[in-house]
Amino acid sequence: MDWWIVYLLMGLLVGFFAGMLGIGGGTLLVAIMVFLFQAQDFPSERIVHLALGTALTSIVFTSMSSVRAHHSHGAVRWDIVRRATPGLLVGTIFGTFVAEWLSSRYLAIFFVAFLYYSSLHILLGTKPKPTRQLPGPPGMWVGSGLVGLISSLVGAGGGIISIPLLTLCNVPMRLAVGTSAALGLPVSVAGSIGYIAHGLGQSNLPPLSFGYVYTPALAGIVIGTFVTVPLGAKIAHSMPVSRLQKIFAVILFLLASRMLWTLFQMK
């Protein structure tokens, strides 16, 4: 029962940041769940896989709530979502095959490196060329496929990748946040299916697991996020853009540092 309460509190926290930053909460969830799963003595060789699968599955629910909140503020570029969805689906499914092949340690290394890169990119405030625009259909398919691939390897709905890419193409920050929340839905659905399918044949998983999804954690996360996602989205539309960017970058940096510490603890 104590762990159920912990998972609920985790959902409340992650839901707030997911609504405010449009990141789906996946990266934050992965970092926290790795720590919690280690504390429960889950099999070390599958801890990161369980964290990734559970995080992506939870984002299916988080995205729906977050998208509804951002859409009500007119902050979702649905034209971008329609063009990117096919590539996101293909890239995410392919990424789950790559993740199954990689060990937890290598998945963690990839996760940490990407988060540090993203946070520094935003903190340094690299300005895009004013003439830069979103690519055409071929470029969008390739780009969204890479977003899906990376998202499935870091357990994210795509926000930590799509927000920097959208702002680089001169999409305003608030629109980038809302649009990334919508992009998280196809990523999370495809990733959830992939991680469940790959984990169904595994014997070294904790009880109450469904593939690489740990259902007690999923239940607590979903309940918590539905409570706090609307509050986070409301704050996002009343906060200065520069502050929103800094919060996003600091969170990414802290996540990378926490996962780097976890990496040193892995056998």
Long-range contacts (C-beta under 8 A, 24 or more apart in sequence): 3-36, 3-40, 3-216, 4-216, 4-219, 4-220, 5-220, 6-36, 6-220, 7-36, 7-216, 7-217, 7-219, 7-220, 7-221, 7-224, 8-220, 8-223, 8-224, 9-220, 9-224, 10-36, 10-217, 10-220, 10-221, 10-224, 11-58, 11-220, 11-221, 11-222, 11-223, 11-224, 11-225, 11-227, 11-228, 12-224, 12-225, 12-227, 12-228, 13-224, 13-228, 14-62, 14-221, 14-224, 14-225, 15-62, 15-65, 15-224, 15-225, 15-226, 15-227, 15-228, 15-229, 15-232, 16-228, 16-229, 16-231, 16-232, 17-232, 17-251, 18-62, 18-66, 18-181, 18-225, 18-229, 18-232, 19-65, 19-66, 19-69, 19-228, 19-229, 19-230, 19-231, 19-232, 19-233, 19-234, 19-235, 19-236, 20-232, 20-233, 20-235, 20-236, 20-239, 20-244, 20-247, 21-159, 21-163, 21-177, 21-232, 21-236, 21-244, 21-247, 21-248, 21-251, 22-66, 22-70, 22-159, 22-163, 22-176, 22-177, 22-178, 22-179, 22-180, 22-181, 22-184, 22-236, 23-156, 23-157, 23-159, 23-160, 23-163, 23-180, 23-248, 23-251, 24-59, 24-62, 24-63, 24-66, 24-156, 24-157, 24-158, 24-159, 24-180, 24-181, 24-184, 24-188, 25-55, 25-58, 25-59, 25-62, 25-157, 25-225, 26-55, 26-56, 26-58, 26-59, 26-151, 26-154, 26-155, 26-156, 26-157, 26-159, 26-184, 26-188, 27-55, 27-111, 27-115, 27-154, 27-155, 27-156, 27-160, 27-252, 27-255, 28-251, 28-255, 29-54, 29-55, 29-58, 29-155, 29-221, 30-55, 30-111, 30-154, 30-155, 30-156, 30-259, 31-255, 31-258, 31-259, 31-262, 33-214, 33-217, 34-108, 34-259, 34-262, 35-258, 35-262, 36-217, 37-214, 38-262, 38-265, 40-206, 42-206, 43-204, 43-205, 43-206, 44-104, 44-266, 44-267, 45-103, 45-104, 45-204, 46-104, 46-199, 46-202, 46-204, 46-205, 46-212, 47-104, 48-104, 48-107, 48-108, 48-111, 49-99, 49-100, 49-104, 49-107, 49-195, 49-198, 49-199, 49-212, 50-199, 50-205, 50-206, 50-209, 50-212, 50-213, 50-214, 51-155, 52-99, 52-107, 52-152, 52-153, 52-154, 52-155, 52-191, 52-195, 52-212, 53-155, 53-191, 53-192, 53-195, 53-196, 53-199, 53-211, 53-212, 53-213, 53-214, 54-212, 54-213, 54-214, 54-217, 54-218, 54-221, 55-155, 55-156, 56-151, 56-152, 56-155, 56-156, 56-157, 56-187, 56-188, 56-191, 56-192, 56-195, 57-188, 57-191, 57-192, 57-195, 57-196, 57-213, 57-218, 58-188, 58-218, 58-221, 58-222, 58-225, 59-156, 59-157, 59-184, 59-185, 59-187, 59-188, 59-191, 60-185, 60-188, 60-189, 60-192, 61-222, 61-225, 61-226, 62-157, 62-184, 62-188, 62-221, 62-222, 62-225, 62-229, 63-157, 63-181, 63-182, 63-184, 63-185, 63-188, 64-185, 65-225, 65-226, 65-229, 65-230, 66-181, 66-184, 66-229, 66-232, 66-233, 67-178, 67-181, 67-182, 67-185, 69-229, 69-230, 69-233, 69-234, 70-177, 70-178, 70-181, 70-182, 70-233, 70-236, 71-178, 71-182, 73-174, 73-178, 73-233, 73-237, 75-174, 75-175, 75-177, 75-178, 75-179, 75-237, 76-175, 76-178, 76-179, 76-181, 76-182, 77-171, 77-175, 77-178, 77-179, 78-182, 80-134, 80-166, 80-171, 80-179, 80-183, 81-179, 81-182, 81-183, 83-137, 83-140, 83-144, 84-140, 84-143, 84-144, 84-147, 84-183, 85-144, 85-183, 85-186, 86-141, 86-144, 87-140, 87-141, 87-142, 87-143, 87-144, 87-145, 87-147, 87-148, 88-144, 88-145, 88-147, 88-148, 88-151, 88-158, 88-183, 88-186, 88-187, 88-190, 89-148, 89-186, 89-190, 90-145, 90-148, 91-144, 91-145, 91-146, 91-147, 91-148, 91-149, 91-150, 91-151, 91-152, 92-148, 92-149, 92-151, 92-152, 92-186, 92-187, 92-190, 92-191, 92-194, 93-148, 93-152, 93-190, 93-193, 93-194, 94-145, 94-148, 94-149, 94-152, 95-148, 95-149, 95-150, 95-151, 95-152, 95-153, 95-191, 95-194, 96-152, 96-190, 96-191, 96-194, 96-195, 96-197, 96-198, 97-194, 97-198, 98-149, 98-152, 98-153, 99-152, 99-153, 99-195, 99-198, 100-198, 102-153, 104-266, 105-263, 105-266, 107-153, 108-259, 108-262, 108-263, 108-266, 109-263, 110-153, 110-154, 111-153, 111-154, 111-155, 111-256, 111-259, 112-256, 112-259, 112-260, 112-263, 114-150, 114-154, 114-160, 115-154, 115-160, 115-252, 115-253, 115-255, 115-256, 115-259, 116-252, 116-253, 116-256, 118-160, 118-161, 118-164, 118-249, 118-252, 119-249, 119-250, 119-251, 119-252, 119-253, 119-256, 120-249, 120-253, 121-164, 122-164, 122-245, 122-246, 122-248, 122-249, 122-252, 123-246, 123-249, 123-250, 123-253, 125-245, 126-168, 128-167, 128-168, 128-169, 128-170, 130-170, 132-168, 132-169, 132-170, 133-169, 133-170, 134-166, 134-169, 134-171, 135-169, 144-183, 147-183, 147-187, 148-186, 148-187, 148-190, 151-187, 151-191, 152-187, 152-190, 152-191, 152-194, 155-191, 156-184, 156-187, 157-181, 157-183, 157-184, 157-185, 157-187, 157-188, 158-183, 158-184, 158-187, 159-183, 159-184, 160-252, 163-248, 172-241, 173-241, 173-244, 173-245, 174-236, 174-237, 174-241, 174-244, 177-236, 177-244
